[in-house]
Amino acid sequence: MQLSQVLYFASGFAYNGLSMEAALIDREFAQLVHDVVKIPNPQNTDEATGRAGEADLMDWIVAWLKQRNIQCEYDYLWGVHASIGSAELPGVLLSAHLDSDHLRVGDCSNIVIRGNDLWIGKGEVGLDDKTGVAICLSVLERLLAGQVLVPYHVHVMFTVGEESGQKGAIRCPLARLIGRKVRHALVIDRQTRGSSAPTKPNGRPLRHAVSSYKDVPLMDPDSKDEMVNCLTVAMRAVGELGDMETIALIESPNNADALEWRGRWDADVVAPILEGQYKFVSDAWVEYLKTTEKVKIKMANVEAGERVSGMYHEPRRSRYQAMKKMRDAIAKVKITDKELWFSTCNLSYDYDDYDSAVSLVELDTTALIVLGFIDTFFAAFSEPGGEDLSKKPEAQLDVLVVSCAGHADANGKYVRGPTHVQKGGRPVWTHEMDDKYKIQWSDLSSVWMIDCVGGPAPYRMEGGDGALPLGGTWVTYQRSGVPPNPVVAPMQEQPPASADGGGAARSGGASLGYVGAG
């Protein structure tokens, strides 16, 4: 066997770089690709049975997942979703679509494995995007086999109706399935030789990622560098990039589910939190919702394989324009809640529906890049100084206690509100006895304050953590604030009472009477 160097990802996962002339590709991987691609997956509903065109492929995937004890949710109206790993970690979503437009159903039974190729001949078997589906499933298989040595959290989403306008991605219950659960989404649905594709200096195809569709940036400013770095490290590890090279990012004139993941994350996850605080976000969100409703109405009245319009025509064009306005509006807000960060892209691999064969080495290398992305991303959480996800600070701060304040009404227990109740992208705590009093962020002064809604805010915090109302010094703020200044701490961490007892809490008893009550 002709081996290049053994390359390692961050956690120690090894990849043996093989040349195209190397020994045969792993037979289990080859068989997986074969088994997925041979399943017919037309776009239109079967008129005789009423079954969705993608139903046979969906049923096969669901059975594959269940055989491996992977719980999943599926609906023929939108597709399949599943996840594995530690839900305490920010997840990575892998995505591909189930329908194909370059397809002649009878050709699917003719495919064969020949050496390192899946041989198609003159047929059209829907490589777009069944090969992407096979790559995603192979990554799950490798994760379950222990090829990544650090804890991980990976989702997969397989959608229907992508070729006819991303219908499954529009219909799926995105906020419930992945909202606040993933940080990055890799869509595996892009030809390396596709529209606007870059090339190497020698003119050969260059693997790349689409980072923008319809002038909508797919990566947010908070997590873009992280996504690009993880992709770059993974591609260097398989020998596709040099030490000083980074993955090429392009804008594509086409479309893909990646655009829907970007737009719907903004609309379904982020905008509902920000819209009450920022009018420019609210205005953009309302416009998006109106244009989306027009698309959904038309979707309900066309055949499964029929588009509601061309992507440069109404109503889709206005929706993409509204999507961009919403992305631009949200980008103006500094978001400190990392569960709202989200970047996506469409990762390319080299295939063509009109070729007589597809390289299994190319598909395997793509799976290894995806696996390397996962390994690199999650290894960072296990390194000294990395994000500490063993406990989420905000999740531990359900109750704060204010004590020792000269403005006695401010003392007492404050209970954190639901996640959608926020100011400045931050949580809000409300006094359990008087809901006028809140610990919340001041958009005017960009500080944490103990606020009296409808009146002056007596105290504000200097220094400390901008993400949480802790670690700083509380001082008088507006005219109702009087010494002594308050102490704010999680209920279980309340300090001992001062000699003079400070200000008393309402509800009878000292403010420190809440200590240990939980």
GUKOLVEX-161106 format. One record per atom (N, C-alpha, C): x, z, y. Coordinates in steps of 0.05 Angstrom, whole numbers, plus 5000, padded with zeros to 4 digits. Atoms other than C-alpha are relative to their C-alpha. Example, Ala and Ser with C-alpha at 12.3 -4.5 7.8 and 13.67 -1.06 7.14 Angstrom:
2
501850004976
524651564910
501850005024
498449994976
527351434979
498550145022
This chain:
518
501750004976
500050005000
501850005025
498550024976
502649815068
498950195021
500949804982
502150425113
501549995026
498649954975
503650515186
500350315002
499649724997
505051205214
497450164995
502349835003
500451785197
499550135028
500749914973
496851975262
498150234998
501649765002
493552635277
498250045025
501849924978
487552835319
500650295007
499449744989
487353495356
499950224980
500349775019
485053945299
501749974975
498450045024
489853655248
498949804981
501150215016
485253125219
501949755000
498050225002
489852555194
498649744995
500950275005
488651815196
502349834992
497950185009
492951335156
499449725011
500650264988
493250705198
500749784981
499650225019
492450105153
500049735014
500150274989
494049385170
497749854987
502250165011
488848855157
500749904972
499250095026
492848655096
500450234980
499549775017
492949355067
498250014976
501649975025
489849605003
497050005007
502850014996
482349564994
498950245015
501449794985
477849955041
498650194980
501449805017
474550585012
497449874989
502450145012
469250334963
497450145007
502549874992
464150864982
499149915027
500750104974
464450645054
499049724999
500950285003
463949915035
497249994988
502750005013
457950074991
497950095019
501949914980
454550455047
499349785019
500650234981
455249865095
498349804985
501550205016
452749395040
497150094997
502749905006
446749835024
498250005025
501550004975
444649895097
499349725009
500450274990
445549165116
498149844983
501750165017
441848895056
497050065003
502849924997
435349245077
498849835022
501350154979
430748765115
498850185022
500949844978
428949025184
498949835023
501150174979
424648535223
498850165023
501049854977
422148715292
497050034999
502950004998
414748565281
498850164977
501649865020
409648975243
499049814979
501050175022
407748705175
496949985002
502950044996
400848405185
498350084976
501549945024
398748515113
499850304995
500049725007
400749245106
499850185025
500049834976
401049485178
502550175004
497549844998
408049775166
501849895021
498050084980
413149765221
502249844987
497950175012
418549235210
502450164992
497749845006
423849775210
499550224979
500849785017
420050225162
501750034975
498449985024
424050055099
502750125006
497449894993
430650205134
499750295008
500449724993
427850845164
499650174975
500549845024
425351085096
502650044985
497449975014
432250945066
501750205013
498349814985
435751335121
499050294995
501149735004
430951925114
500750114972
499349925027
432151945039
503050074998
497149955000
439751905050
500650275013
499549744986
439452495099
499050234982
501149795017
435052905052
501750054976
498249975023
439752784994
502450185007
497849844991
445053135036
499150255014
501249764989
440453695057
500250015031
500150024971
440353455129
497149975009
502750014990
433753615162
499849785021
500450214980
430853045203
497149995009
502750064990
424852845244
499849705003
500350294997
422152135243
497249935006
502650104992
416451735270
500449695003
499750294999
415450985260
499649895028
500350094973
413650945334
502650005016
497549994985
420651135356
502550014983
497650015016
425551255299
500650264986
499149785015
429651805266
502050175016
498149824987
433252415292
500950224980
499049785017
437752925256
502450125014
497649874989
443253415272
501350174979
498549825017
448653805236
502050165016
498049854987
453554345255
498950245015
500649754985
453454945302
498549945025
501750054977
447754925352
501050155025
498949854977
451655415396
501949835016
498150184986
456354845415
498549785015
501250244987
454654285465
500549764981
499950205021
453153695420
501049735009
499350294996
455352975412
497849854985
502150175011
449852465399
501249734992
499450275010
451151835357
497549844998
502550154998
446151285367
500449714992
500150295007
444450595338
497149934996
502850085002
438150185332
499449874973
500950075027
434149985271
499049714997
501150275001
431349305289
502249795005
498150224996
434948635290
498649745008
501250264993
433647965322
501349774987
498750215015
438847545286
499650064970
500849915027
435347625220
498349794986
501850145018
432647195164
499850174975
500449795020
429747675114
501149924973
499050095026
431547255053
503050014997
497150015001
438847245072
501250284993
499049735004
439548005065
500950054971
499449955029
439647984989
502549854991
497850165008
445547504989
502750115008
497549894991
450847945020
501650124977
498249905021
456848144977
502550125013
497549894991
463148564985
502249834988
497750155010
469448134980
502550115013
497649884989
475748524988
499450195023
500549844977
475748825058
497949895019
502150134984
469948405082
497250044988
502850035010
462348425077
499449705005
500350294999
461047685062
497049935004
502750084993
454847375093
499549714996
500350295003
456046635088
498749885025
501450134978
451346225131
497550155008
502449854995
446046765133
500050155026
500349824978
443447205189
498750254989
501049765014
442647915164
499750255018
500449774982
442148355226
502350195002
497749834995
449148605235
499650185025
500849864976
446648815304
497250114994
498049794997
445449385295
500250164974
499849855025
445349565221
502850094994
497349905003
452849605221
500550255016
499949764984
452250115277
498850244986
501349795016
447450515234
501850104978
498249925022
452350505176
502450165010
497749854988
458050735221
499250295006
500949734994
453951335245
499650164975
500449865025
451951525174
502650074987
497449955012
459151465151
501350245014
498849774985
461351945207
498750264990
501349765011
456152455182
501250074973
498949955027
458852375111
502850125002
497349904997
465952495134
500050285011
500249734989
463953105174
499250194978
500949835022
460353395114
502350044979
497749985019
466653255072
502350165011
497949824988
470753695119
502349855013
497850154987
474853155153
500550085029
499549874974
474153525219
500250304995
499349725008
477154225216
499050215019
501149814981
473854535277
497050004999
503050004999
466554745287
499149775018
501050234985
462354165313
496950025000
502950024998
455153995332
499449715006
500350294998
453153265321
497149934994
502750115003
446352925329
500349704994
500350295002
444352225307
497249935008
502650114992
438651805335
500049704993
500450295008
436351145304
497349915011
502450074986
431250785346
498849734990
501350255005
426150235335
499849845026
500750164977
424649655382
502049975022
498050034979
431249625418
500249725010
499850284992
431548875418
497749905018
502450074984
424648835450
499650185024
500249854976
426249295507
500350304997
499449725003
428849965482
497550184996
502649875003
421850175460
500350284987
499749745013
423950725412
501350215018
498649824982
428751025463
498250095023
501949924980
423051035514
498050194989
502249845011
418051355467
500950274988
499249765014
422251885432
499850255017
500149754984
421352615453
502750115007
497149954994
428252645484
500550285008
499449734990
427753305520
499950214978
500349815023
425553675457
502349964980
498050055021
430553335411
502850055009
497249974992
436953335452
500350135027
499749884973
435453635521
501550274999
498349774998
440654165538
501550064974
498749965026
443454075467
502549824997
497750185003
448453505476
501449965027
498650064975
453753335528
500849705001
499150285000
455952645505
498449844979
501450185019
452452055471
501649744997
498750255006
456151485437
498049814987
501750215011
451850875426
501949804986
498450185016
454750425371
498449734998
501750244999
451649755391
501149805020
498750174981
456549315428
502149824986
498150185010
460348695408
502550005017
497550024985
467648705428
500449735013
499950274987
466847965443
497449945015
502650034986
460248085480
500349915029
500050104972
458347885551
501750185018
498249874981
463448065605
502250164986
498149845015
468148325551
502849955010
497250044993
475448445570
501649904976
498250095021
481248155530
502750115004
497249924999
488348345513
501649785014
498350214987
494147975548
500349754983
499750235018
494647525487
497349854996
502650135002
487247335495
498250104978
501649895022
484847725434
498050205010
502149814992
478648165438
501250285004
499149724994
479748865468
497650194997
502149805003
475649455444
499650145027
500649884974
472149765504
497450164998
502649864998
466150175526
498549915024
501750064977
460349975570
499350265013
500549754985
459750505624
497949965022
502050054979
454450175668
498249764991
502050215004
448049765658
498250005025
501950024978
443649505714
500950165024
498849864977
448349825765
499550304998
500449715004
446650515735
502550114985
497749895014
452950915718
499050184977
500949855023
452251205648
501350274997
498549745002
457251775657
499650155026
500449844976
455952345704
502750105010
497449934988
461452595751
501350254987
499049765012
462153255714
501349974973
499050025027
463353015644
501349734994
498950275005
465952295653
502950024990
497249995007
473352475650
500350114972
499949895027
472152885587
499449794980
500850215018
468652305553
502249794997
497950205000
474051805573
502550104986
497749895013
479552265551
499750024969
500549985029
476452395482
500149734987
499950285011
475451645471
502949904999
497350104998
482551495493
501850134979
498449865020
485652025448
499449894972
500850105026
481651765389
501149724995
499050275004
483751045401
503049994998
497149985003
491051235410
500750084971
499549905027
490651595343
499849794978
500250215020
488650965306
501749765008
498150204993
493950555342
498949785018
501250214983
489350155388
500850035030
499149964973
492150445453
502750125000
497449874996
499150615476
499750275014
500149734989
501051295502
499250015029
500750004972
499951085574
497449845006
502450174997
493650665562
497550174997
502649875003
486350885569
498049794993
502150185009
480050575542
498949845024
501150184979
477349985583
497050065003
502849964994
470650115616
498949765016
501150244987
466149545638
497050045006
502950024996
459249395666
499149754985
501150225015
455048955622
497449895013
502550114989
449548475646
497750034980
502149985020
445648615582
498750285002
501449755000
441949245562
500450134973
499749855025
442149785508
498750275003
501149734999
439450465489
501550195018
498449824984
445150785527
498850035028
501349994973
441550615593
497650194999
502349825003
435350965567
500850294997
499149725003
439251585546
500850115027
499349914973
442151615617
497650065017
502349974983
435651505653
498150224992
501949805010
431451945609
501150285001
498849744996
436452515610
499550105029
500449934972
436052505686
497150075005
502949974993
428452445687
498750234984
501449805017
426552915629
501450274998
498549755004
432053435630
500950125027
498949904975
435253485700
498050015023
501750024976
430153255751
497850225000
502049784998
424753765731
501150265010
498849764990
429654315748
500749985030
499050034972
432154025814
497849925019
501850144981
425953685842
498750205020
501249824982
423054315873
501950105022
497949904982
429554465909
501049785019
498850224985
431653775934
497949785002
502150204996
426553305964
500949724992
499050275007
430952695954
500049964970
500350025029
431152845879
497149974993
502850015006
423652955878
498949725006
501050274993
422252295914
501049794980
499050195019
426751905867
498750034972
501349945026
423752245806
497249894998
502850105000
416652085826
499949694998
499950295002
418451355837
500749914972
499450075028
421651325768
497650044982
502349955017
415651645735
497849795003
502050204996
410951145767
500849734987
499150255012
415050545746
500150014970
499949965029
415950825676
497249984988
502750015010
408450905668
499049724998
500850285000
407450175685
501249864975
498750115024
412349985630
498650094975
501349895024
409050445579
497249884996
502650125002
402150155594
500249724988
499750275011
404649455580
501150014972
499049985028
408449685518
497850044980
502249945018
401949935489
498349754994
501750235003
399049235495
501549754992
498550225010
404448795466
500850054971
499149975028
406748665395
502750144998
497649845003
412449075367
502549845008
497650174994
417448495374
499949865027
500450144974
414948275443
500850185023
499149854976
418048495509
497750025020
502049984979
413648745565
500749815023
499150204980
417848285610
503049964995
497150025000
424948025618
501150245015
498949764987
429748565641
500549965029
499750054972
430448225708
497349945014
502750054989
422948165718
498350264999
501749774999
417248645732
498450034974
499549754986
415649175711
502750134994
497549885008
422449305680
502050025023
498050014978
426549105741
499650245019
500549784982
423249625786
500750274988
499449755013
424150165734
503050045000
497149965000
431650035729
501050075028
499249934972
432150055805
499350295006
500749724997
428450715805
501950194985
498149855016
433050965751
502650045015
497649984984
439050815795
499750195023
500549824978
435951175854
500050294991
500049735011
434751785811
502850094993
497349925007
441851785784
501650065025
498549964975
444651715855
499150265013
501049754987
440252285880
501150244985
499149775015
442152755824
503150045003
497149994996
449552585834
500850145025
499549864974
449052885904
500050304997
500349715004
447653575874
502350104983
497949885017
453354005848
498650164978
501449865023
450854215779
502050174986
498249815013
454254835752
499150074972
501049955027
449854905691
501049784981
498850205017
453954545638
498149884980
502050115019
447854455593
498649765012
501350234987
445453945644
502049765003
498050224999
451953535641
499449814978
500550205021
451252885603
501349745008
498850264997
455252245595
499549844975
500450185023
453951645550
501549745005
498850274998
457050965536
499349854975
500450175023
456450385488
502849914990
497350055010
462750345445
500049734984
500050265013
464649645422
501450004973
498550065024
466949395355
499749704994
499950295002
468648695332
498449894977
501750145019
463148315296
498549795015
501850204988
458647725308
498049924979
502250075019
451947565276
500349724989
499750285009
454046835270
502549964983
497750035017
460546975232
499250014971
500650015029
460746865157
500650274986
499349745011
463547575146
500550195022
499349794981
464648235180
502250174987
497749855011
471148625171
499250294996
500549715006
470049295136
502250185011
497949854987
476749515163
499350065029
500949964972
474049415234
497850215001
502149804999
467849815218
501150284993
498949745007
471850365185
501750115023
498449914977
476650395244
498250115022
501949904980
470650475290
498950274993
500949745009
468051045248
502150215005
497849814995
474951375253
500350075029
499949944972
474851305328
497850195008
502249824994
468051635332
500750284989
499249745012
470552185285
502250135017
497949894982
476752265329
498950105026
501349904975
472352325391
498850284995
501349745007
468452885357
502150224996
497849815005
474853225334
501350095026
498649944975
478153185402
498250175018
501849854982
472053435440
499750294991
500649735009
470654035396
502550164996
497549845002
477954225385
500650145026
499549874975
478254385459
498750275002
501449744999
473254955449
501450214983
498649815018
477755265396
502750075011
497349954989
484055255439
499950245018
499949784980
486355865479
499549895028
500750094973
483455795549
497849805001
502250205000
478055305526
497450145007
502649884995
470755415539
499350204979
500949805018
468356055508
497149974994
502850045007
461955875472
499050204980
500949805018
461656475428
497750165012
502449894986
456856755480
499749845025
500650154975
453556385537
499350215021
500449794981
454056825598
497250015011
502649994989
447456615627
497950104980
501949925020
443856725561
500150304995
499849715004
446457445559
498950155024
500849874976
443957595629
497049985004
502950014997
436457645616
499050205020
500849794982
436058285656
502450095017
498149894981
439958495718
498850255013
501049754986
439459185751
501550025026
499049954973
440359295825
499850305005
500049714995
442360015843
501550065025
498549894977
444960425901
499549875026
500550144975
441959975955
498650185020
501449864979
440160296021
497249905005
502750124999
434259816024
498750064973
500849895026
430760215969
498249814984
501850185014
425559685952
501549794984
498550205015
431059225928
501050104973
499049885025
433159705873
498049954977
501750025024
430559615802
500949784981
499450195021
430359155743
499049725008
500750284994
430358395753
500249844974
500250145025
428257945696
500449705005
499450294996
430957235689
497549844993
502250175004
425656695694
500649784979
499650225019
424656095647
502049805011
497950174992
429955555648
499349805021
500750204980
425955075691
499750125028
500249874974
425455595747
502950055010
497249984991
431955505786
500049965030
499350074972
434755485857
502949915000
497350104999
440755055870
501349954973
499050055027
441354895796
500850264986
499249745011
442055645781
497550164993
502449845008
437456155748
499050185022
501349814981
432756615785
499150254985
501049755011
431557345769
497950135019
502249894984
425057675793
499650304994
500549715004
423758425804
497650044983
502249965019
419358675749
497650155012
502249854988
415259115796
498949865025
500950134975
414858675859
501349725000
498950275004
415557925849
500949875027
498950114976
417257825923
503150025000
497149965000
424258075908
501249844977
498650185019
428857575873
503050005005
497150064998
436157485858
500249704996
499950295002
437256755872
502049885019
498050144984
441756235904
498849925026
500850094974
441256085978
501149725004
499150274994
441555335989
501049975029
499250014972
442355476064
502850095004
497349884996
448555906059
501849974977
498450045024
450955725989
501250264990
499249745010
451256445967
497850124983
502049845014
447756905918
498850215019
501349804983
442657355952
497950164985
502449865008
437657895938
498049945022
501950124981
431757565971
497350145000
502849914999
425057815995
498449765010
501450254993
420657195993
497950055022
501849964977
416957126059
501150185021
498849824981
421557606094
503049974999
497150025000
428957726107
501350084974
498549945024
433957746050
502050225007
498349784991
437358426053
503049984993
497249995009
443758286015
500949724989
498850245011
448457725995
502650084986
497649945014
454557685950
502349845012
497650134991
461557535975
501949974977
498150045022
466557225926
498549994974
501249995026
465357265852
499649724989
500550255015
462656725807
497749855013
502150164987
458756165841
497849934981
502150085019
455056035776
498150234994
501549765007
452556755767
500250215022
499949804978
450957335815
501650254992
498349795010
456657755787
502949975009
497150014995
463857935801
500850015029
499449994972
463357945877
499250275012
500849764985
461958465931
497449945014
502650044987
454858545955
500150145028
499949904972
454158636031
497349945013
502550054986
448458656081
500049715009
500350284994
445757976098
498249975024
501850044978
439557916141
499050285010
500549754984
436358456186
498950234983
501149775016
433058866130
502150144983
497949885016
439659006096
501350235014
498849764988
442359706108
501850134979
498349865019
448060106076
498550234987
497850115015
449760326025
499349744987
500450265012
450759645994
499450034970
500849985028
447959505925
502249944980
498550085023
451159445857
498149834982
501650175017
448658875813
501549964974
498650025026
450258875739
498049954978
501850025024
447358685671
499150284992
501149745006
442959245646
501850174983
498449835018
447659465591
502750075012
497449954988
453659475639
499750165026
500349854975
450859915695
502150215003
497949804995
456160345727
498850285002
501149734996
455461105730
499150055028
501149954973
451561385788
502250125018
498249894981
455361545851
499250295006
500649724996
455762265875
497550055016
502449954984
450262175926
497649864988
502350125014
445961775878
499149745011
500750264989
445261175924
497049995005
502950044995
438360875936
498550034974
501749965024
432861045887
498449754994
501750225008
429160525848
497150085001
502949945002
421660465851
499350064972
501149935026
417560665791
500950274991
499449725006
419861385795
502850034989
497449995012
426961575773
502149835014
497750144988
433761335793
500249724989
499650275009
435660605789
501549994974
498450005024
440560785734
498450094976
501649925023
434861025691
499549764981
500350245017
434560305664
502349974980
497750035018
441360375631
499350104972
500649935027
440560365556
497149974992
502850025007
433160245560
499549774981
500350235018
434159595523
501150064972
